[in-house]
Amino acid sequence: MRRAGSARRLINAAAVGNAEHLGSGGLLGFFPSLPPPGDTPVAPHEHRLATPLFPTGNMDLHILDHRLRVTSIAKNGLVNFTHPLIKLIFLRNRTRCKFLSLTETPENYTVVLDEEGFKELQSSEHLQVESSVWLPLNVVSNGNASSSSQAVGVTKIAKSVIAPLAQQHVSVFMLSTYQTDFILVREKDLSIVITTLEEEFNIYREVEGESVPLQSQDVHNGLQKNGKEAMQPTVHPVLIPQNQFCVMSLDPDTLPSIATTLIDVLFYSNSPQGEAQSTPSQGLDCIKFFSFSLIDGYISLVMDTEAQRQFPADLLFTSSSGELWRMVRIGGQPLGFDECGIVAQISQPLADSDISAYYISTFSFDHALVPEEDIVSVTDMLHHQRKEPAASGVSHPSQMFLVPIATPPPLQ
């Protein structure tokens, strides 16, 4: 499936430990406890991982109040877009954009943003725009009415959301953040999404900050079935680079403190060596990947440990265990936006093994982040998945792993 003072160290003290409704998006999330003065800030995201695979209570599916565009900026044309991107990232009072995600890969920059943000990008030969309008979905658990709802990790929704949509030939674009996971679907597919998922979820549409219950009959021209026969998915080649990755967050109030570093990493990180290593076929040991999201006032950062060292350690926060993640990059050639089943073929085996994952789709390729301690079992799973394509009934390219897989030595 293709594309869910010390008192101010981390967050507003009034919000500590509480679940909070996040503006018009209607997201629900948890905030970290404040550390004692002088401690390195940490913020647990175990709530993403601890939700049962098959929750006993009802699940809510929220259709968020954003209409999104998926775009790509060529690296040699980035200079034409630095002004609007800096405005969108740092000058929130000068734009009405509420949903922004910017991800650098070796090929390009993927920018996902709402219609207000999209207005800031000028037409250019260096800008590619996927033609559809996309709607972000978010799944939360309401199994215990007395407790705060929790976001569900991408592997936890593999069977309840990802697989059913693949079977109905609905293409999705995944965007995991530190706080939650967004499932982007095309606006034109909304009726199919609702009729497919309404038996499993209570479905709400966010309208001006309010959650409105929604049934399939409420959607114009709702269809019970897609009417398309779901094609057997291609098992795509994967690349497992040696980078170790961190998934982190930041108090938006401290964003100005890292502005220089963030601009340097985002816009000035390309070296002649990096330019030469622009495709996975060239045998990358490590891969350039940096993702910044600012969604309804919440910041998420995904970076490798080399990039992390450039940031002040006392401003970024991560989980209390400080775990590291390894990447599985899916695709030998650009995947496009119409093929279904790509996310499912990665997330379902991970769910079967109860292995958590972040999943970030980009304009050209997909990326899954799994805990470093699970990379050997994930590698074995991928090998097995590609050794027996006949048994699984799926087609596949001949070269399954684009580079030799290696585990980096532990950080000193």
C-alpha positions as CSV (number, residue, x, y, z in Angstrom):
1,M,0.0,0.0,0.0
2,R,1.4,3.3,-1.0
3,R,1.1,5.7,-0.1
4,A,-1.3,7.5,11.7
5,G,13.6,28.0,33.3
6,S,13.4,24.2,34.2
7,A,9.6,24.5,34.1
8,R,9.9,25.4,30.4
9,R,12.6,22.8,29.6
10,L,10.3,20.8,27.3
11,I,6.7,22.0,27.2
12,N,4.3,24.3,28.8
13,A,4.0,23.2,32.4
14,A,0.2,23.5,32.3
15,A,0.2,20.6,29.8
16,V,2.5,18.2,31.6
17,G,1.2,14.7,31.8
18,N,-2.2,15.6,30.3
19,A,-3.7,14.6,27.0
20,E,-4.7,17.7,25.0
21,H,-6.9,18.3,22.1
22,L,-4.7,19.7,19.4
23,G,-6.5,22.6,17.8
24,S,-8.5,22.0,14.6
25,G,-6.8,18.7,13.9
26,G,-8.5,17.0,16.8
27,L,-5.5,14.8,17.5
28,L,-5.0,13.3,20.9
29,G,-1.5,12.8,22.3
30,F,0.6,12.6,25.5
31,F,3.3,14.9,26.7
32,P,6.4,14.1,28.7
33,S,6.9,14.8,32.3
34,L,9.3,17.6,33.0
35,P,12.8,16.5,34.0
36,P,14.5,17.7,37.2
37,P,16.7,20.7,36.6
38,G,19.9,19.7,34.9
39,D,18.7,16.4,33.6
40,T,18.8,15.6,29.9
41,P,15.2,15.9,28.6
42,V,13.4,12.7,27.7
43,A,9.9,12.2,26.6
44,P,8.3,8.7,26.5
45,H,6.7,7.6,23.3
46,E,6.1,4.1,24.6
47,H,2.4,4.8,24.4
48,R,2.8,4.4,20.7
49,L,4.1,0.9,21.3
50,A,2.1,-0.4,24.2
51,T,-1.3,-0.3,22.7
52,P,-2.5,-3.9,22.3
53,L,-2.4,-5.3,18.8
54,F,-6.1,-6.1,19.0
55,P,-7.5,-3.5,21.4
56,T,-10.5,-4.7,23.5
57,G,-12.3,-1.3,23.3
58,N,-13.6,0.6,20.4
59,M,-11.3,2.5,18.1
60,D,-11.9,5.9,16.7
61,L,-10.9,7.0,13.2
62,H,-10.6,10.8,12.8
63,I,-10.6,12.4,9.4
64,L,-8.7,15.5,10.1
65,D,-9.6,19.0,9.0
66,H,-6.7,19.4,6.5
67,R,-6.6,19.1,2.7
68,L,-3.1,18.2,1.7
69,R,-0.9,18.3,-1.3
70,V,2.2,16.0,-1.8
71,T,5.0,17.7,-3.7
72,S,8.7,17.2,-4.5
73,I,11.4,19.8,-4.8
74,A,14.5,18.9,-6.9
75,K,17.7,19.3,-5.0
76,N,19.2,21.6,-7.7
77,G,16.1,23.8,-7.4
78,L,16.0,24.1,-3.7
79,V,17.4,27.6,-3.8
80,N,14.1,28.7,-5.4
81,F,12.1,27.6,-2.4
82,T,14.3,28.4,0.7
83,H,12.3,31.6,1.4
84,P,8.9,30.0,1.5
85,L,10.1,27.0,3.4
86,I,11.8,29.1,6.1
87,K,8.6,31.1,6.4
88,L,6.6,28.0,6.9
89,I,9.0,26.5,9.4
90,F,9.9,29.5,11.5
91,L,7.4,32.3,11.0
92,R,4.2,30.6,12.0
93,N,2.5,34.0,12.7
94,R,3.0,34.9,9.0
95,T,1.2,31.9,7.5
96,R,-2.0,30.0,8.2
97,C,-0.4,26.6,7.3
98,K,-1.1,24.1,10.0
99,F,0.3,20.9,8.4
100,L,3.8,20.8,7.1
101,S,6.2,17.9,6.6
102,L,9.6,18.3,4.9
103,T,11.7,15.2,4.2
104,E,15.1,15.1,2.5
105,T,16.2,11.9,0.8
106,P,19.1,11.3,-1.6
107,E,16.8,12.1,-4.6
108,N,14.8,15.2,-3.6
109,Y,12.8,17.0,-0.9
110,T,9.3,15.7,-0.2
111,V,7.0,18.5,1.1
112,V,3.5,17.6,2.3
113,L,1.5,20.6,3.3
114,D,-2.1,21.9,3.5
115,E,-3.6,24.3,1.0
116,E,-2.6,27.4,2.9
117,G,1.0,26.2,2.8
118,F,0.8,25.1,-0.8
119,K,0.0,28.7,-1.7
120,E,3.5,29.7,-0.6
121,L,5.2,27.5,-3.3
122,Q,5.5,29.1,-6.7
123,S,5.2,27.0,-9.8
124,S,8.6,25.9,-11.1
125,E,10.3,23.3,-13.3
126,H,11.9,22.1,-10.1
127,L,8.6,21.5,-8.3
128,Q,6.5,18.3,-8.9
129,V,3.0,18.2,-7.5
130,E,1.0,15.0,-7.2
131,S,-2.4,15.8,-8.7
132,S,-4.6,14.6,-5.9
133,V,-5.9,16.3,-2.7
134,W,-5.1,14.0,0.2
135,L,-6.9,13.8,3.6
136,P,-5.1,12.7,6.8
137,L,-6.6,10.0,9.0
138,N,-5.6,9.3,12.6
139,V,-6.5,6.3,14.7
140,V,-7.0,6.6,18.5
141,S,-8.1,4.1,21.1
142,N,-11.0,4.8,23.4
143,G,-11.0,1.4,25.1
144,N,-11.2,3.0,28.5
145,A,-13.4,6.1,28.7
146,S,-11.7,7.2,31.9
147,S,-8.3,7.3,30.4
148,S,-6.8,9.5,27.7
149,S,-6.8,8.3,24.2
150,Q,-3.6,7.0,22.6
151,A,-2.3,7.1,19.1
152,V,-1.8,3.8,17.5
153,G,1.5,2.8,15.8
154,V,1.6,1.9,12.2
155,T,2.1,-1.8,12.8
156,K,-0.8,-1.8,15.2
157,I,-3.2,-0.7,12.5
158,A,-1.8,-3.1,9.8
159,K,-4.7,-5.5,10.0
160,S,-7.5,-3.1,10.9
161,V,-6.7,-0.2,8.5
162,I,-3.8,-0.9,6.1
163,A,-4.8,-4.3,4.8
164,P,-8.5,-3.6,4.3
165,L,-7.7,-0.5,2.3
166,A,-5.2,-2.4,0.2
167,Q,-7.9,-5.0,-0.5
168,Q,-10.2,-2.2,-1.7
169,H,-7.4,-0.9,-4.0
170,V,-7.1,2.4,-2.0
171,S,-3.7,3.9,-2.2
172,V,-2.3,5.5,0.9
173,F,0.6,7.7,1.8
174,M,2.0,7.1,5.3
175,L,3.5,9.8,7.6
176,S,4.6,8.7,11.1
177,T,5.7,11.4,13.5
178,Y,7.0,11.4,17.1
179,Q,3.4,12.0,18.3
180,T,1.3,9.8,16.1
181,D,0.8,8.2,12.6
182,F,-1.1,9.8,9.8
183,I,-2.7,7.8,7.0
184,L,-3.2,10.0,4.0
185,V,-5.9,8.9,1.5
186,R,-7.0,10.6,-1.7
187,E,-10.1,12.8,-1.2
188,K,-11.9,11.0,-4.0
189,D,-11.4,7.7,-2.2
190,L,-13.0,8.9,1.1
191,S,-16.4,7.1,0.5
192,I,-14.6,3.8,-0.1
193,V,-12.4,4.4,3.0
194,I,-15.5,4.9,5.2
195,T,-17.5,2.0,3.9
196,T,-14.4,-0.2,4.3
197,L,-13.6,0.8,7.9
198,E,-16.9,1.7,9.5
199,E,-17.5,-1.7,11.0
200,E,-14.2,-1.6,12.8
201,F,-14.1,2.1,13.8
202,N,-16.2,4.9,15.1
203,I,-15.5,7.5,12.4
204,Y,-15.4,11.2,13.0
205,R,-14.8,14.1,10.7
206,E,-13.1,17.1,12.2
207,V,-15.0,20.3,11.3
208,E,-13.7,23.6,12.7
209,G,-12.3,21.8,15.8
210,E,-15.3,19.7,16.4
211,S,-15.6,15.9,15.9
212,V,-18.7,15.1,13.9
213,P,-19.7,11.4,13.7
214,L,-19.8,10.1,10.2
215,Q,-21.4,7.2,8.4
216,S,-21.0,6.0,4.9
217,Q,-24.5,7.5,3.9
218,D,-23.2,10.9,4.9
219,V,-20.6,10.9,2.2
220,H,-21.7,12.1,-1.3
221,N,-21.7,9.3,-3.9
222,G,-20.7,6.7,-1.3
223,L,-19.8,3.3,-2.7
224,Q,-19.9,0.0,-0.8
225,K,-17.0,-1.4,-2.8
226,N,-14.3,0.1,-4.9
227,G,-15.3,-1.8,-7.9
228,K,-11.7,-2.5,-8.8
229,E,-10.0,-5.8,-8.4
230,A,-7.1,-5.4,-6.1
231,M,-3.9,-6.4,-8.0
232,Q,-1.3,-8.6,-6.4
233,P,1.4,-6.3,-5.1
234,T,4.9,-6.3,-6.3
235,V,7.5,-7.2,-3.7
236,H,9.9,-4.4,-4.1
237,P,13.6,-4.4,-3.5
238,V,14.7,-3.0,-0.2
239,L,17.8,-1.1,1.0
240,I,18.9,-1.4,4.7
241,P,21.5,1.3,5.2
242,Q,23.9,1.3,8.2
243,N,22.7,4.6,9.7
244,Q,21.2,4.6,13.1
245,F,18.2,6.9,13.4
246,C,16.6,8.9,16.2
247,V,12.9,9.9,16.4
248,M,12.7,13.1,18.4
249,S,10.6,16.1,19.3
250,L,11.1,19.7,20.3
251,D,9.1,22.3,22.3
252,P,8.0,24.7,19.5
253,D,8.9,27.6,21.8
254,T,12.6,26.6,21.5
255,L,12.5,26.3,17.7
256,P,14.3,29.6,17.3
257,S,17.2,28.3,19.4
258,I,18.0,25.6,16.8
259,A,17.2,27.7,13.8
260,T,20.7,28.0,12.5
261,T,21.4,24.3,12.9
262,L,18.2,23.3,11.3
263,I,18.7,25.6,8.3
264,D,22.2,24.2,7.9
265,V,21.0,20.6,8.1
266,L,18.1,21.1,5.8
267,F,19.5,23.4,3.2
268,Y,23.3,23.2,3.3
269,S,24.1,19.6,4.1
270,N,24.9,18.4,0.5
271,S,28.5,17.7,-0.1
272,P,30.2,16.6,-3.4
273,Q,30.3,13.1,-2.0
274,G,26.7,13.3,-1.1
275,E,25.7,14.5,-4.5
276,A,27.6,11.6,-6.1
277,Q,25.7,9.1,-3.9
278,S,22.3,10.0,-5.1
279,T,20.9,6.7,-6.0
280,P,20.7,3.4,-4.1
281,S,22.2,1.5,-7.0
282,Q,25.5,3.1,-6.2
283,G,26.0,1.0,-3.1
284,L,25.3,3.4,-0.2
285,D,26.5,2.3,3.2
286,C,24.5,5.2,4.7
287,I,21.7,7.2,3.3
288,K,20.8,10.9,3.6
289,F,17.4,11.1,5.4
290,F,16.1,13.9,7.5
291,S,12.5,14.6,8.2
292,F,10.9,17.7,9.9
293,S,7.2,17.9,10.7
294,L,5.2,20.8,12.2
295,I,1.6,19.7,12.4
296,D,-1.0,21.5,14.5
297,G,1.8,23.0,16.6
298,Y,3.7,19.8,17.3
299,I,7.2,19.2,16.0
300,S,8.7,15.8,15.0
301,L,12.2,15.2,13.8
302,V,13.7,12.0,12.3
303,M,17.5,12.1,11.7
304,D,20.5,9.9,11.9
305,T,22.9,10.0,14.8
306,E,25.4,12.0,12.8
307,A,22.9,14.8,12.3
308,Q,21.7,14.6,15.9
309,R,25.2,15.5,17.1
310,Q,24.8,18.9,15.5
311,F,21.8,19.8,17.7
312,P,21.9,20.9,21.4
313,A,21.3,17.8,23.5
314,D,19.3,19.7,26.1
315,L,16.6,20.9,23.6
316,L,15.6,17.8,21.7
317,F,13.8,15.0,23.5
318,T,13.2,11.4,22.8
319,S,11.9,8.4,24.7
320,S,13.1,7.5,28.1
321,S,15.0,4.5,26.7
322,G,16.6,6.6,24.0
323,E,16.3,3.8,21.5
324,L,17.9,3.9,18.1
325,W,16.1,2.8,14.9
326,R,17.2,1.2,11.6
327,M,15.7,2.0,8.2
328,V,14.2,-0.3,5.6
329,R,13.9,1.7,2.4
330,I,11.4,0.2,0.0
331,G,11.8,0.5,-3.8
332,G,14.4,0.1,-6.5
333,Q,12.7,2.6,-8.8
334,P,10.3,5.4,-7.8
335,L,7.1,3.8,-6.6
336,G,4.5,6.2,-7.8
337,F,1.2,6.8,-6.1
338,D,-1.2,4.3,-7.5
339,E,0.2,0.9,-6.5
340,C,-1.5,-0.7,-3.5
341,G,-0.1,-3.1,-0.9
342,I,3.4,-1.8,-0.3
343,V,2.8,-0.6,3.3
344,A,0.8,-3.8,4.0
345,Q,3.5,-6.2,2.9
346,I,5.9,-4.5,5.3
347,S,3.6,-3.7,8.2
348,Q,1.7,-6.9,8.5
349,P,4.7,-9.2,9.1
350,L,6.0,-6.6,11.6
351,A,2.6,-6.7,13.4
352,D,2.6,-10.5,13.4
353,S,5.9,-10.3,15.2
354,D,4.8,-7.4,17.4
355,I,7.7,-5.2,16.1
356,S,6.9,-1.5,16.2
357,A,7.7,0.8,13.3
358,Y,7.5,4.3,12.1
359,Y,6.6,4.6,8.4
360,I,7.4,7.6,6.2
361,S,6.4,7.7,2.6
362,T,8.1,10.2,0.3
363,F,7.6,11.3,-3.3
364,S,9.8,8.5,-4.7
365,F,10.2,5.8,-2.0
366,D,8.9,4.4,1.3
367,H,10.8,4.2,4.5
368,A,10.1,2.0,7.6
369,L,12.0,2.6,10.8
370,V,12.3,-0.4,13.2
371,P,14.0,-0.8,16.6
372,E,17.7,-1.5,16.1
373,E,17.5,-4.6,18.3
374,D,14.9,-6.1,15.8
375,I,16.9,-5.4,12.6
376,V,18.2,-9.0,12.4
377,S,14.7,-10.5,12.7
378,V,13.3,-7.9,10.2
379,T,16.1,-8.8,7.8
380,D,15.3,-12.5,8.1
381,M,11.6,-11.7,7.5
382,L,12.4,-9.7,4.4
383,H,14.7,-12.5,3.0
384,H,12.0,-15.0,3.6
385,Q,9.3,-12.8,2.0
386,R,11.5,-12.5,-1.1
387,K,12.6,-16.2,-1.3
388,E,9.2,-17.6,-1.7
389,P,7.2,-15.2,-4.1
390,A,5.4,-18.1,-5.7
391,A,4.0,-19.3,-2.4
392,S,2.8,-15.8,-1.6
393,G,1.4,-15.2,-5.1
394,V,3.2,-11.9,-5.6
395,S,5.6,-10.8,-8.3
396,H,9.0,-9.4,-7.6
397,P,12.1,-7.9,-9.2
398,S,15.1,-10.1,-9.3
399,Q,17.4,-8.1,-7.0
400,M,15.8,-7.9,-3.6
401,F,18.5,-6.3,-1.5
402,L,20.2,-3.4,-3.1
403,V,23.3,-3.3,-0.9
404,P,24.8,-5.8,1.6
405,I,23.2,-5.5,4.9
406,A,25.4,-4.7,7.9
407,T,24.9,-3.6,11.4
408,P,27.0,-0.6,12.5
409,P,29.2,-0.8,15.6
410,P,27.7,0.6,18.8
411,L,28.2,4.3,19.4
412,Q,31.1,5.0,21.8
